[in-house]
């Protein structure tokens, strides 16, 4: 429930004296309604999109917070779809990643029997990625849903799936006017078309501090947040930690909150108009992790195919720029991890330099990749879990890679079962895969 101030009143910080969460996410947990068959196999070549005309930064193009569109679930289900799609509206032409996410706003809704609903969202997959390694009570996110006195908009089977992952993870926000976030998705070849039905909420620091998320060690920020939106949150954090002109110290455990921020930007914000905001917030970010196409788009760099030998050096040059020309986190001690799809990921720190780790399924095993939805989010959840376990970013990269491997094996969430008290995911063990990857990487990755 929420109080009159819009903050989750059932979990006030003053009432919650339990263990401090390791990871909280303010991405989304939502219901995706697919009105076309899901894309079953990872495509390794994306369509070419023109590069931006200029790399000069400007304040335009920011992804702005907006209030949820409160529409009933029935609006997901009207008449048939014409065989046409609309032009991009989410960001300037050519400004986003090379696998575009476009609008469905002008395309009529499908028939009910043509809709396939499933759980999705950046927070959901990030917490699943961490859940492979950490217990539920160490993970938290806010989930909006209708108030208790109104019709339930969280289907029983969806709530059951969430509970299977761990009831402690989900902090339900059931204030007046709140609804479960919903979106409509359709694939046409490599292009993902998207339409918000109930828009994702933008959280504030006071809301987070009033909930069980407000003491987390790491704060994962994913879509719908742009670099400019993150700057707003950083301003709120500074204001929170400054009382009557006095900055709270680490000893003020019940008040001060300085989470290590893990940021993956929303794709529509990945264009040169947000570059200035990105570089402004980087010194206050602990882990920055766009995928390579998103990072290229911030700097106006055209798409580079996976087969092009220039892809890796370009990724490395941009990581070096962030580490040495901008500086990430306090005293430059932060981490940049760029996710590069089938090529794996490249990690960089000032102290340890740059290292690459391949995707878990490579070569003859690539056929096991069925759908990459949520892979980047789960990668980052696994990365945070690895940091909490090992305190070593290069070791954490292995945890991240394994987390992503369980998410790409199927459409939707991996299956959790128990065998003699040991959790198994997709009838396999994350620890077994971790040891396998560690052995494969022992000769090339310095841990």
C-alpha positions in Angstrom: 0.0 0.0 0.0 1.1 3.6 -0.3 0.4 6.5 1.9 -1.1 9.9 0.9 2.4 11.0 -0.1 2.6 8.3 -2.7 5.3 6.4 -0.8 5.0 2.7 0.0 3.6 2.9 3.5 3.7 -0.8 4.3 7.4 -0.8 4.2 8.6 2.4 5.8 12.3 2.5 6.5 11.7 3.2 10.1 9.7 -0.1 10.3 12.2 -2.2 8.5 15.3 -3.1 10.5 16.1 -6.3 8.6 19.3 -7.1 6.7 20.5 -4.5 4.2 19.7 -5.6 0.6 22.6 -6.1 -1.7 20.8 -5.1 -4.9 17.7 -3.0 -5.6 16.5 -2.2 -9.1 14.4 0.6 -10.3 13.9 -0.8 -13.8 10.5 -2.3 -14.7 8.5 -5.4 -13.8 5.8 -5.5 -16.4 3.5 -7.7 -18.4 4.4 -7.8 -22.1 1.6 -8.6 -24.6 3.0 -10.0 -27.8 0.8 -9.7 -30.8 3.1 -11.6 -33.1 5.0 -14.8 -32.6 8.2 -14.3 -30.6 11.4 -14.3 -32.4 12.8 -17.7 -31.5 16.4 -17.5 -32.6 19.1 -14.9 -32.1 19.9 -13.1 -35.3 23.6 -12.1 -35.6 23.2 -9.4 -38.2 21.1 -6.4 -37.6 19.7 -4.0 -40.2 21.8 -1.0 -41.0 20.6 2.4 -39.8 22.2 5.7 -40.9 24.5 7.4 -38.5 23.7 10.7 -36.9 24.7 13.8 -38.8 26.7 15.3 -35.9 28.3 14.3 -32.6 27.9 17.7 -31.1 26.2 17.3 -27.7 23.0 19.2 -26.9 20.4 19.1 -24.2 17.7 18.0 -26.6 16.3 14.5 -27.0 16.1 13.8 -23.3 13.9 11.0 -22.2 11.5 12.8 -19.8 9.5 11.2 -16.9 5.9 10.9 -17.5 2.9 9.8 -15.5 1.5 6.3 -16.0 -1.2 6.0 -18.7 -4.0 4.4 -16.7 -5.9 2.3 -19.1 -7.8 -0.9 -18.5 -6.4 -4.3 -19.5 -9.2 -4.7 -22.0 -7.5 -2.1 -24.2 -4.9 -4.8 -24.9 -7.5 -6.7 -26.9 -9.4 -5.1 -29.8 -9.7 -5.9 -33.6 -7.2 -7.2 -36.1 -3.8 -5.8 -37.2 -3.3 -4.4 -40.7 -0.2 -5.5 -42.5 1.7 -2.2 -42.0 4.0 -0.6 -39.4 4.6 3.0 -38.5 7.8 5.0 -38.8 10.1 5.4 -35.8 9.0 7.9 -33.2 11.0 7.0 -30.1 14.2 8.8 -31.0 15.9 10.8 -33.8 16.5 8.8 -37.0 19.6 6.8 -36.7 20.2 7.9 -33.1 19.6 4.6 -31.4 21.0 1.1 -31.4 21.1 -0.7 -34.7 18.3 -3.1 -33.7 15.6 -0.4 -33.4 12.7 -0.3 -31.0 9.9 1.5 -32.9 6.3 2.6 -32.1 3.0 0.7 -32.5 0.9 3.7 -31.5 -1.0 3.8 -34.8 -1.5 0.1 -35.3 -4.8 -1.3 -34.0 -4.8 -3.9 -31.3 -5.0 -7.6 -32.1 -7.8 -10.1 -31.2 -7.6 -11.6 -27.8 -6.7 -15.0 -29.1 -3.7 -13.6 -30.9 -2.2 -12.1 -27.8 0.5 -13.9 -25.8 1.3 -12.3 -22.4 4.4 -12.9 -20.3 6.5 -11.2 -17.6 9.2 -8.9 -18.6 11.1 -5.8 -17.7 14.7 -4.7 -16.8 14.3 -5.0 -13.1 12.7 -8.5 -13.4 15.6 -9.9 -15.5 18.3 -8.1 -13.5 17.0 -9.6 -10.3 16.7 -13.0 -11.9 20.3 -12.7 -12.9 21.3 -11.9 -9.4 18.9 -14.6 -8.0 21.1 -17.4 -9.5 23.7 -16.5 -6.8 21.9 -14.6 -4.0 18.9 -15.4 -1.7 15.7 -13.5 -2.3 15.9 -11.4 0.8 19.0 -9.7 -0.6 17.2 -8.4 -3.6 14.4 -5.8 -4.0 12.3 -3.9 -6.5 9.1 -1.9 -6.4 6.2 -3.4 -8.4 3.2 -1.2 -9.2 -0.3 -2.8 -9.1 -3.9 -1.8 -8.5 -5.0 -0.9 -4.9 -6.4 -3.8 -2.9 -10.0 -2.4 -3.0 -9.9 -2.4 -6.8 -10.0 -5.3 -9.3 -6.7 -7.1 -9.2 -4.6 -6.3 -12.3 -1.8 -8.8 -11.5 -3.0 -12.2 -12.8 -2.7 -15.1 -10.3 -0.4 -17.1 -12.5 1.9 -14.1 -12.9 2.1 -13.5 -9.1 2.8 -17.2 -8.6 5.7 -17.0 -11.0 7.1 -14.0 -9.1 6.6 -15.8 -5.8 8.5 -18.8 -7.1 11.6 -16.6 -7.5 11.1 -15.3 -3.9 8.4 -13.4 -2.2 10.9 -11.2 -0.5 12.0 -9.6 -3.7 8.8 -7.8 -4.7 7.7 -4.7 -2.8 4.2 -4.0 -4.0 3.2 -0.4 -4.5 -0.6 -0.3 -4.3 -1.4 3.4 -4.0 -4.3 5.2 -5.5 -4.0 5.4 -9.3 -1.3 2.8 -9.6 -1.5 0.0 -12.1 0.7 -2.9 -13.2 3.0 -1.7 -16.0 2.0 -3.1 -19.3 3.4 -2.9 -22.8 2.5 -4.3 -26.3 5.3 -5.8 -28.4 5.5 -7.0 -31.9 8.5 -8.4 -33.9 8.9 -7.8 -37.6 12.1 -9.6 -38.5 14.9 -8.0 -36.5 12.8 -4.9 -35.6 11.1 -4.8 -32.2 8.0 -2.6 -32.1 6.8 -1.3 -28.7 3.8 0.5 -27.3 3.3 1.3 -23.6 -0.2 0.5 -22.3 0.5 1.5 -18.7 3.7 3.5 -18.8 6.6 2.6 -16.6 6.9 4.8 -13.5 9.8 7.0 -12.7 10.9 6.6 -9.0 12.2 9.4 -6.7 14.7 9.1 -3.9 12.1 9.9 -1.2 10.0 7.0 -2.6 12.9 4.7 -2.5 14.0 5.7 1.0 10.5 5.1 2.3 10.7 1.5 1.0 12.8 -1.5 1.5 14.9 -0.5 -1.5 16.3 2.5 0.3 19.2 0.8 2.1 20.5 -1.3 -0.8 24.2 -1.4 -1.4 23.8 -1.4 -5.2 21.1 0.4 -7.1 20.5 -0.9 -10.6 19.0 1.7 -13.0 17.7 0.6 -16.4 15.0 1.7 -18.8 13.0 3.9 -18.8 15.9 6.1 -17.4 18.0 8.3 -19.6 21.3 9.9 -18.5 19.4 13.1 -17.8 16.9 11.2 -15.6 19.8 9.7 -13.7 21.2 13.1 -13.1 17.9 14.1 -11.5 18.2 11.2 -9.1 21.8 12.1 -8.2 20.6 15.6 -7.4 17.9 14.1 -5.1 20.5 11.8 -3.4 22.7 14.8 -2.7 19.8 16.7 -1.3 18.8 13.8 0.9 22.3 13.4 2.2 22.6 17.1 3.0 20.6 18.1 6.1 20.6 21.8 7.1 23.8 22.3 5.1 25.6 19.4 6.8 26.5 16.4 4.8 25.6 13.1 6.6 28.5 10.8 7.3 28.7 7.0 6.9 27.9 6.7 10.6 24.4 8.0 10.1 23.2 4.6 9.0 19.5 5.3 9.3 19.7 8.4 7.1 22.6 8.6 4.7 22.3 6.5 1.5 25.1 6.4 -1.1 24.4 3.3 -3.2 26.8 2.1 -5.8 24.8 2.9 -9.0 24.8 0.4 -11.9 23.4 2.0 -15.0 22.2 0.7 -18.3 20.6 3.5 -20.3 17.3 3.3 -22.0 17.8 2.7 -25.8 15.9 5.8 -27.0 18.2 8.0 -25.0 21.3 6.6 -26.7 22.2 9.4 -29.1 24.6 12.3 -29.2 22.0 14.7 -27.6 22.4 12.7 -24.3 26.2 12.4 -24.5 26.8 15.5 -22.4 24.4 14.2 -19.7 26.1 10.8 -19.8 29.6 12.3 -19.3 28.2 14.5 -16.5 26.9 11.6 -14.5 29.7 9.1 -15.1 31.9 10.3 -12.1 28.9 9.4 -9.8 28.3 6.0 -11.4 30.0 2.8 -10.1 29.2 0.5 -13.1 28.4 1.8 -16.5 27.1 -0.9 -18.9 25.6 -0.1 -22.3 25.8 -2.6 -25.1 28.2 -1.7 -27.8 25.6 -0.3 -30.2 24.2 2.0 -27.5 27.7 3.2 -26.6 28.5 3.9 -30.2 25.3 5.8 -30.6 26.1 8.2 -27.8 29.3 9.2 -29.8 27.7 9.2 -33.2 29.6 6.2 -34.4 27.9 4.2 -37.2 27.0 0.5 -36.7 29.9 -1.9 -37.0 29.1 -5.5 -37.8 30.3 -8.4 -35.6 32.6 -9.6 -38.4 34.4 -6.2 -38.8 37.8 -6.3 -37.1 37.3 -2.6 -36.0 34.5 -3.5 -33.6 36.7 -4.6 -30.7 39.2 -1.7 -31.0 36.4 0.8 -31.1 34.8 -0.6 -28.0 38.2 -0.5 -26.2 38.9 3.1 -27.3 35.6 4.2 -25.9 36.1 2.4 -22.6 39.6 3.9 -22.3 38.0 7.4 -22.9 35.5 6.8 -20.1 38.1 5.5 -17.7 41.0 8.0 -18.4 39.4 11.1 -19.9 36.2 11.3 -17.8 36.8 9.1 -14.7 34.2 6.8 -13.3 33.1 6.7 -9.7 35.2 8.0 -6.7 38.9 8.6 -7.6 38.3 6.8 -10.9 37.7 3.4 -9.2 34.6 2.5 -11.1 33.9 -0.1 -13.8 32.9 0.0 -17.4 31.4 -3.2 -18.9 30.3 -3.1 -22.5 28.0 -6.0 -23.6 28.7 -7.1 -27.2 26.2 -9.9 -27.9 27.7 -13.0 -29.5 31.3 -11.6 -28.9 30.8 -11.5 -25.2 31.7 -8.5 -23.1 34.6 -6.2 -22.5 35.4 -4.9 -19.0 37.7 -2.1 -18.0 39.0 -0.6 -14.8 41.9 1.9 -14.3 43.7 -0.6 -12.1 43.2 -3.8 -14.0 42.9 -2.6 -17.6 40.7 -4.1 -20.3 39.7 -7.8 -20.5 37.3 -9.7 -22.8 35.1 -12.6 -21.9 33.3 -14.6 -24.6 29.6 -15.5 -24.4 29.0 -18.8 -22.6 27.4 -20.3 -25.7 29.8 -19.9 -28.5 30.9 -21.9 -31.6 29.0 -25.2 -31.8 26.9 -24.2 -28.8 25.4 -21.0 -30.3 22.3 -22.9 -31.4 21.3 -23.0 -27.7 20.6 -19.3 -27.8 16.8 -19.0 -28.3 15.9 -15.5 -27.3 18.1 -12.6 -26.0 15.3 -10.6 -24.3 16.5 -9.7 -20.9 20.0 -11.0 -21.4 21.7 -7.7 -20.8 19.6 -7.0 -17.7 20.4 -10.5 -16.2 24.0 -10.0 -17.1 24.2 -7.0 -14.9 22.3 -8.7 -12.0 24.8 -11.5 -12.2 27.6 -8.9 -12.3 26.5 -7.3 -9.1 26.0 -10.7 -7.4 29.6 -11.6 -8.5 30.9 -8.3 -7.1 29.2 -9.0 -3.7 30.6 -12.5 -3.6 34.2 -11.9 -4.9 34.8 -8.2 -4.7 36.6 -8.6 -8.0 35.2 -7.1 -11.2 37.0 -9.6 -13.5 35.6 -12.5 -11.5 32.2 -10.8 -11.5 32.3 -10.8 -15.3 32.2 -14.6 -15.2 29.1 -14.6 -12.9 27.4 -12.1 -15.3 28.1 -14.3 -18.3 26.6 -17.3 -16.6 23.5 -15.4 -15.6 22.9 -14.3 -19.2 23.4 -17.9 -20.4 20.4 -19.1 -18.4 18.1 -16.4 -19.7 18.9 -16.8 -23.5 18.0 -20.5 -23.5 14.3 -20.0 -23.8 11.6 -17.4 -24.4 10.7 -16.0 -21.0 12.1 -16.9 -17.6 14.4 -19.8 -16.8 12.8 -22.7 -14.8 13.7 -23.0 -11.1 13.5 -26.4 -9.4 15.1 -28.0 -6.4 17.1 -31.2 -6.1 17.9 -32.4 -2.6 17.8 -28.8 -1.4 20.0 -27.5 -4.2 18.5 -25.0 -6.6 18.7 -25.9 -10.3 17.9 -23.6 -13.1 16.9 -25.1 -16.5 17.9 -28.4 -14.9 21.5 -27.2 -14.5 23.7 -25.6 -11.9 25.0 -22.0 -12.1 28.0 -23.1 -10.1 28.8 -25.9 -12.6 28.7 -23.4 -15.5 30.8 -21.0 -13.6 33.5 -23.5 -13.0 33.3 -24.5 -16.7 33.7 -20.9 -17.8 36.5 -20.3 -15.3 38.5 -23.2 -16.7 37.9 -22.0 -20.3 39.1 -18.6 -19.3 41.9 -19.4 -17.0 44.6 -18.9 -19.6 43.3 -15.5 -20.9 41.4 -13.7 -18.1 43.4 -12.5 -15.1 41.2 -12.7 -12.0 
